[in-house]
Amino acid sequence: MRLDAFLKKTHLVKRRELARELCDEGMVRVNGAPKKAAWEVKAGDELQFPLYNRLLKVRVLGLPENGAGKRDQWSFVEVLEDKRFTWDEGGGEDPSQGHPKSPTNH
């Protein structure tokens, strides 16, 4: 399953367009390396990405066959890290190094 579709179908990101933008800007890392939206996600992959005032790191447990219900979203990922930041802390260029950078158009 494509990375952008996985982020949307598991409700980690509200819109696929936003997921695609995060990937295109190099802010979504799979197993530590930035990946594009078309990257094929597999069970066991670790995803790290900024979203507003958070930096999420999750492990993929499985792939949804269709759109997952909001109640089922956490059955597909295990949260490894959930860092929250205040806007006063500013933003960093590299989302894996400290503060998250917000997408440009959301």
Rosetta silent file (secondary structure, phi, psi, omega in degrees, C-alpha in Angstrom):
SEQUENCE: MRLDAFLKKTHLVKRRELARELCDEGMVRVNGAPKKAAWEVKAGDELQFPLYNRLLKVRVLGLPENGAGKRDQWSFVEVLEDKRFTWDEGGGEDPSQGHPKSPTNH
SCORE:     score description
SCORE:     0.000 S_00000001
   1 L     0.000  137.664  177.987    0.000    0.000    0.000 S_00000001
   2 E   -59.234  147.032 -179.314    1.261    3.477   -0.861 S_00000001
   3 H   -59.186  -47.017 -178.609    2.602    5.526    2.055 S_00000001
   4 H   -64.817  -37.909  178.291    0.183    8.425    1.529 S_00000001
   5 H   -66.836  -39.446  178.751   -2.795    6.051    1.292 S_00000001
   6 H   -61.949  -46.201 -179.734   -1.722    4.251    4.484 S_00000001
   7 H   -60.171  -38.823  179.799   -1.502    7.508    6.430 S_00000001
   8 H   -73.660  -49.618 -174.937   -4.988    8.502    5.252 S_00000001
   9 H   -65.666  -25.377  177.582   -6.716    5.099    5.599 S_00000001
  10 L   -94.229    5.122  177.367   -5.441    4.644    9.149 S_00000001
  11 L    64.132   21.033  174.156   -6.582    8.190   10.082 S_00000001
  12 L   -73.109  -31.545  175.951   -3.081    9.260   11.104 S_00000001
  13 L  -127.091  138.214 -173.909   -3.488   12.156    8.641 S_00000001
  14 L   -69.215  -35.843 -175.872   -6.903   13.632    7.839 S_00000001
  15 L  -128.896  141.870  179.362   -6.421   14.118    4.092 S_00000001
  16 H   -64.235  -34.416  177.597   -4.421   12.171    1.532 S_00000001
  17 H   -59.084  -41.724  177.591   -3.338   15.463   -0.031 S_00000001
  18 H   -66.140  -41.529  177.843   -1.725   16.451    3.284 S_00000001
  19 H   -60.643  -43.529  179.439   -0.038   13.044    3.536 S_00000001
  20 H   -63.177  -41.757 -179.930    1.309   13.465   -0.017 S_00000001
  21 H   -64.812  -43.350  177.464    2.583   16.951    0.795 S_00000001
  22 H   -58.623  -42.725  179.159    4.378   15.750    3.921 S_00000001
  23 H   -65.501  -46.838 -178.216    6.052   13.025    1.852 S_00000001
  24 H   -61.485  -30.664  179.214    6.990   15.386   -0.994 S_00000001
  25 L   -85.916    3.423  176.952    8.632   17.767    1.470 S_00000001
  26 L    75.285   21.992 -175.986   10.736   14.893    2.868 S_00000001
  27 L   -97.117   -3.792  176.424    9.103   14.994    6.276 S_00000001
  28 L  -106.062  122.920 -179.190    7.892   11.371    6.394 S_00000001
  29 E  -110.918  136.177  174.887   10.593    8.890    7.266 S_00000001
  30 E  -116.041  119.166 -177.634   10.297    5.140    6.842 S_00000001
  31 L    52.551   37.730  174.125   12.862    3.185    8.851 S_00000001
  32 L    91.447   -8.639 -177.883   14.844    6.412    9.276 S_00000001
  33 E  -116.259  140.294  177.900   14.972    7.545    5.635 S_00000001
  34 E   -64.054  138.559 -179.090   12.717   10.132    3.934 S_00000001
  35 L  -131.430  152.419  178.011   10.310    8.497    1.465 S_00000001
  36 L   -82.614  168.001 -176.203    7.971    9.724   -1.263 S_00000001
  37 L   -59.901  -30.094 -176.760    4.201    9.192   -1.271 S_00000001
  38 L   -81.176   -3.418 -179.596    4.420    6.195   -3.630 S_00000001
  39 L   -57.611  136.598  179.882    6.647    4.181   -1.244 S_00000001
  40 E   -85.753  114.871 -179.858    5.125    0.752   -0.510 S_00000001
  41 L   -80.589  140.787  177.490    4.503    0.369    3.231 S_00000001
  42 L  -128.293  156.777  174.542    4.937   -3.080    4.793 S_00000001
  43 L   -58.882  137.082 -178.704    4.140   -4.523    8.204 S_00000001
  44 L    98.950  -17.969  177.751    7.087   -3.873   10.506 S_00000001
  45 L   -65.167  145.954  173.970    8.042   -0.524    8.958 S_00000001
  46 E  -107.889  124.309 -179.381    8.601    2.355   11.369 S_00000001
  47 E  -108.188  139.656  176.400    7.129    5.688   10.253 S_00000001
  48 E  -135.260  128.414 -178.591    8.082    9.068   11.684 S_00000001
  49 E  -157.819  149.652  175.931    6.387   12.306   10.666 S_00000001
  50 E   -86.923  147.268  174.512    5.447   15.730   12.051 S_00000001
  51 E  -148.034  106.996 -178.132    1.845   16.769   12.310 S_00000001
  52 L    55.743 -111.428 -176.175    1.047   20.251   13.604 S_00000001
  53 L  -103.154   26.469 -177.924    2.525   20.343   17.133 S_00000001
  54 E  -132.265  155.097  169.677    3.479   16.649   17.297 S_00000001
  55 E  -124.226  110.235 -176.937    6.183   14.325   16.061 S_00000001
  56 E  -100.008  140.383  171.428    4.777   10.807   15.750 S_00000001
  57 E  -129.789  120.943 -176.935    6.750    7.607   15.430 S_00000001
  58 E  -132.123  154.419  172.992    4.703    4.462   14.791 S_00000001
  59 E  -105.723  133.464  178.869    5.326    0.837   13.817 S_00000001
  60 E   -77.861  121.760  178.835    3.088   -0.624   11.110 S_00000001
  61 L   -95.701  -29.127 -179.483    1.332   -3.734   12.443 S_00000001
  62 L  -170.384  170.212 -178.512   -0.814   -4.415    9.395 S_00000001
  63 L  -112.446  131.784  177.680   -2.358   -2.869    6.321 S_00000001
  64 L   -71.204  135.666  178.182   -6.074   -2.015    6.067 S_00000001
  65 L   -73.556  -42.296  175.207   -7.779   -3.702    3.100 S_00000001
  66 L  -123.220 -170.513  175.545  -10.345   -0.908    2.831 S_00000001
  67 L   -60.669  128.721  178.870  -10.757    2.295    4.776 S_00000001
  68 L   -80.350  142.075  173.976  -10.368    1.523    8.462 S_00000001
  69 L   -68.259  155.759 -179.226  -13.029    2.787   10.823 S_00000001
  70 H   -55.852  -35.877  179.783  -11.955    5.433   13.298 S_00000001
  71 H   -68.667  -26.581 -175.524  -12.277    2.842   16.094 S_00000001
  72 H   -93.039   -4.881 -172.132   -9.953    0.422   14.285 S_00000001
  73 H   -56.114  -35.869 -175.972   -7.176    2.851   13.405 S_00000001
  74 H   -80.911   -4.501  175.454   -4.919    1.806   16.292 S_00000001
  75 H   -79.207  -12.065 -178.533   -5.076   -1.872   15.303 S_00000001
  76 L  -101.133  -13.146 -179.829   -2.813   -1.086   12.321 S_00000001
  77 E  -138.492  154.248  172.189   -0.090    0.869   14.158 S_00000001
  78 E  -117.048  123.871  179.689    1.763    0.823   17.449 S_00000001
  79 E   -76.651  119.842  178.885    2.752    4.269   18.742 S_00000001
  80 E   -94.169  -33.366 -178.090    6.439    4.214   19.605 S_00000001
  81 E  -155.527  138.933  177.262    6.820    7.926   20.322 S_00000001
  82 E  -139.397   89.096 -179.700    4.510   10.923   20.494 S_00000001
  83 E   -89.159  133.702  176.918    6.444   14.127   21.136 S_00000001
  84 E  -113.705  141.079 -179.245    4.400   17.279   21.587 S_00000001
  85 L  -126.810  153.265  171.843    5.799   20.770   21.127 S_00000001
  86 L   -93.513  154.733 -179.066    4.525   24.240   21.843 S_00000001
  87 H   -63.811  -23.396 -179.850    4.585   26.794   19.033 S_00000001
  88 H   -67.386  -20.240 -178.086    6.978   28.911   21.117 S_00000001
  89 H   -76.548  -12.810  178.503    9.693   26.279   20.637 S_00000001
  90 L    80.449 -178.547 -178.065    9.895   27.075   16.915 S_00000001
  91 L  -120.784  149.339  177.144   10.395   24.669   14.045 S_00000001
  92 L  -106.434  159.469  179.797   13.372   22.695   12.836 S_00000001
  93 L   -74.536  -37.599 -177.608   14.305   21.862    9.271 S_00000001
  94 L  -104.241  113.943 -175.423   14.745   18.120    9.910 S_00000001
  95 L   -65.052  -18.625  178.463   11.671   16.549   11.579 S_00000001
  96 L   -84.320   -9.105 -177.959   13.757   13.707   12.995 S_00000001
  97 L  -116.133   73.608  174.927   15.980   16.210   14.787 S_00000001
  98 L    99.164 -121.656 -168.362   13.856   18.052   17.287 S_00000001
  99 L   -81.876  141.977  178.907   10.961   20.276   16.353 S_00000001
 100 L   -77.182  152.944  174.838    8.493   19.490   13.581 S_00000001
 101 L  -104.559  131.176  179.297    8.004   21.712   10.557 S_00000001
 102 L   -74.960  146.736  175.051    4.399   22.331    9.536 S_00000001
 103 L   -60.374  154.457 -173.719    3.384   21.567    5.948 S_00000001
 104 L   -71.956  -39.453 -177.276    3.239   24.680    3.769 S_00000001
 105 L  -128.798   95.593  176.820   -0.414   24.496    2.641 S_00000001
 106 L  -136.649    0.000    0.000   -2.872   22.760    4.915 S_00000001
